[in-house]
Amino acid sequence: MDEGTNISNHVHDDNGKKQLNLNVNEPEQQVKTSHSPIQSSVKERMSYEIGYFLTSYIQPSCWTDWIRHQIYLFVESCIWECGESIGLHAPKMKIHLYGSFFLSTYLPEGDIDITVQCP
């Protein structure tokens, strides 16, 4: 076996199509990946396109951030009112945001994660 033998071998079937033949019975073989310049540039371009899409279209807009913040403030005020009605006062209760809203990585239909710590 020559050095750098790839674990996968291409075999042609009767119609001339390539088939992948994996030989997993020879553990001493090392998996060697080689990329042509064209494959590398396609992968780099795809990585760039996906990153651009995620940062341009999926990130929250100022409007959705504002709306979500208003919803959070409303829910927070409801929690404070409920706390007061059962005898919990502001210094004893803590309200925290966490998750994707807190990190500004939420999707358009994502939820708002809130935790309330009571004594």
C-alpha positions as CSV (number, residue, x, y, z in Angstrom):
1,M,0.0,0.0,0.0
2,D,1.5,3.3,-1.0
3,E,1.8,6.3,1.4
4,G,-1.2,8.6,1.4
5,T,-3.7,6.0,0.2
6,N,-7.2,7.3,0.6
7,I,-9.6,5.1,2.5
8,S,-12.2,5.7,-0.2
9,N,-11.7,4.3,-3.7
10,H,-13.8,5.1,-6.7
11,V,-15.0,2.2,-8.7
12,H,-16.9,2.5,-12.0
13,D,-20.0,0.4,-12.5
14,D,-21.2,-1.2,-15.8
15,N,-22.7,2.1,-16.9
16,G,-19.5,4.1,-16.3
17,K,-20.9,5.9,-13.2
18,K,-18.6,6.4,-10.2
19,Q,-19.4,4.5,-7.1
20,L,-17.8,5.0,-3.7
21,N,-16.1,1.9,-2.3
22,L,-15.1,2.3,1.4
23,N,-12.6,-0.2,2.7
24,V,-13.1,0.0,6.5
25,N,-11.2,-3.3,7.1
26,E,-7.8,-1.7,6.9
27,P,-7.5,0.6,9.9
28,E,-3.8,1.4,9.1
29,Q,-5.0,3.5,6.1
30,Q,-5.1,7.2,6.8
31,V,-7.9,9.4,5.5
32,K,-6.3,11.9,3.2
33,T,-8.3,14.8,1.8
34,S,-7.1,16.7,-1.1
35,H,-8.9,19.7,-2.6
36,S,-8.4,21.1,-6.0
37,P,-8.2,25.0,-6.2
38,I,-11.7,25.0,-7.7
39,Q,-13.1,22.9,-4.8
40,S,-11.5,25.2,-2.3
41,S,-12.8,28.4,-3.9
42,V,-16.3,26.9,-4.1
43,K,-16.2,26.1,-0.4
44,E,-14.8,29.5,0.5
45,R,-17.5,31.2,-1.6
46,M,-20.3,29.1,0.0
47,S,-19.0,29.9,3.4
48,Y,-19.0,33.6,2.6
49,E,-22.5,33.4,1.1
50,I,-23.9,31.6,4.1
51,G,-22.2,34.0,6.5
52,Y,-23.5,37.0,4.6
53,F,-27.0,35.6,4.5
54,L,-27.0,34.9,8.3
55,T,-25.6,38.3,9.2
56,S,-27.7,40.2,6.7
57,Y,-31.1,38.6,6.8
58,I,-31.6,36.6,9.9
59,Q,-30.2,39.0,12.4
60,P,-32.8,41.1,14.3
61,S,-33.7,44.5,12.9
62,C,-33.9,47.6,15.1
63,W,-37.7,47.4,14.9
64,T,-37.9,43.8,16.1
65,D,-35.4,44.5,18.9
66,W,-37.5,47.5,20.0
67,I,-40.8,45.4,19.9
68,R,-39.2,42.6,21.8
69,H,-37.8,44.9,24.4
70,Q,-41.3,46.5,24.9
71,I,-42.8,43.0,25.3
72,Y,-40.1,42.2,27.9
73,L,-40.8,45.5,29.8
74,F,-44.5,44.6,29.8
75,V,-43.9,41.1,31.1
76,E,-41.4,42.4,33.6
77,S,-44.0,44.9,35.0
78,C,-46.6,42.1,35.2
79,I,-44.1,40.0,37.2
80,W,-43.4,42.9,39.6
81,E,-47.1,43.4,40.1
82,C,-47.7,39.7,40.8
83,G,-44.7,39.7,43.2
84,E,-46.1,42.7,45.1
85,S,-49.5,41.1,45.3
86,I,-48.1,38.0,47.0
87,G,-45.7,40.0,49.3
88,L,-42.4,39.8,47.4
89,H,-40.7,43.2,47.1
90,A,-38.3,44.4,44.5
91,P,-35.1,43.8,46.4
92,K,-36.0,40.2,47.0
93,M,-36.9,39.3,43.4
94,K,-34.5,39.2,40.4
95,I,-35.6,39.0,36.8
96,H,-33.1,38.0,34.1
97,L,-33.1,37.6,30.4
98,Y,-31.1,34.7,28.9
99,G,-31.0,32.8,25.6
100,S,-31.2,34.0,22.1
101,F,-33.0,37.3,22.8
102,F,-30.4,38.2,25.4
103,L,-27.6,37.4,22.9
104,S,-29.5,39.0,19.9
105,T,-29.2,35.8,17.9
106,Y,-32.9,35.0,17.8
107,L,-34.9,34.0,14.7
108,P,-38.0,36.0,13.7
109,E,-40.4,33.7,15.4
110,G,-38.2,33.0,18.4
111,D,-39.2,33.2,22.1
112,I,-38.0,35.5,24.9
113,D,-36.4,33.5,27.7
114,I,-37.0,35.1,31.2
115,T,-36.1,33.7,34.6
116,V,-37.4,35.0,37.9
117,Q,-35.4,34.3,41.1
118,C,-37.4,34.5,44.3
119,P,-36.2,34.1,47.8
